[in-house]
């Protein structure tokens, strides 16, 4: 943690070492809260409004009333980025339930907490964006929608973390998670796509995935700009094994190709041409004018 970093917490910018939450905060005690990870390119907050909309939807689903308005949070994010002298950055925006009792009762927490962190991030080594990354299939399934709606980007990521540990134990950095029906859902921190016979395929939200902001940017902006059709449909591992290319998307990951799944090579075992084109188009667009809508 850089000592000079400033954190915006509950209305004030403070040095990172002074940015603290109560040990009674239900975000810590129970993972009761929600968050967003947001990129900043050239001083512009990428897809800011889409991220804020999703955050407020998450908060509504867990019946957490944010302490600040979206307009106030926008100001807080810009202030935090500026205070840290950043042009390209990663923002972690967090709502916690706030300090309360040791019981589960969420409504005994009188004031929710709000945290804005602006820092740098590198989720995967740069060389993997050129060569592609190996992934595995986690043995642990994705939590069913009926148990915990993945549209809630909650502070409780233990399901993902346990699958991530499987990946680390296998000496890779990401794992594909299947739902309890055996369908491809998403990875521990990224959405997943396959390229097959000139089309881009991706699991639907009903498979139990987070509706990713970068995922949507690929589907609605980048792929159409390149003239590549996109289809949402249920997918199984056989669909990934038969694909010419597989790639992952996420705010922190951006777009990264997959070279192998377990012991199975995907395509030519490197980043395929469609994935390369999407990466190039993505980088051009965010460098020229990262959209904040």
Secondary structure, DSSP 8 states (H G I E B T S, - for coil): --TT-EEEETTEEEEGGG----TTBHHHHH--EEEEEEEEETTEETTHHHHHHHHHHHHHHTT---SS-HHHHHHHHHHHHHHTT-SSEEEEEEEE--B--SSS-GGG--S-EEEEEEE---SS-HHHHHH-EEEEE-SS----TTTS-TTS-BS--HHHHHHHHHHHHTT-S-EEEE-TTS-EEEESSSEEEEEETTEEEE--GGGT----HHHHHIIIIIHHHTT-EEEE----HHHHHT-SEEEEEETTTEEEEEEEETTEE-TTSS--HHHHHHHHHHHHHHHHH----
